[in-house]
């Protein structure tokens, strides 16, 4: 959700046109010349990679796999994918010239008075992080993966880890830790037009 709002903010600032192809701003995505930012915001294109991003051994390899994202042919049954948000993070960084973390800190978190939201939780606050162990993921083949070794404050999303969360890289689709109070502040700031204009907030319902 932070990525989508960040995209709307840079659109409002005049850095991008959401109807432009993704690779106008992030040319690394060579296969997405007919996929627009708006397409990704609305999850209306079926995209994917030939290799799993979380199979990479290094963040450079993970990034190379992400850059290979392409449209998938065939009937569109469910276009939801976190890869779109991962791509849009690059659009934010390329258009603004700053890291995604820096941008959301200044343009979202500070404006919304979100004082307890972090990509990497400070050590003195780790005891407050909810335990994410014992949660299970059911894979497409029916097998179930249950984590028992997750360290509090460490993102459990495998793609986020592969892209470089531990190095302070926000992957765009996961990785931030927050609190209910901060998310209430975020919602209120959106409603009051403190982050993006009220007109743009209304477009989110589209």
Secondary structure, DSSP 4 states (H G I P E B T S, - for coil): -HHHHHHHHHHHTTS--TTSBGGGT-TT-TT-TT-BHHHHHTT-S-EE-SS-GGG-SSHHHHHHHHHT-EEPPS--S----THHHHHHHHHHHHHHSS-HHHHHIIIIITTTT-TT-BSS--GGGGGGSPP-TT-EEE-TTS-EEE-S-PPTTS---HHHHHHTGGGT---SSS--B--HHHHHHHHHHHHTTSSS-HHHHHHTT-
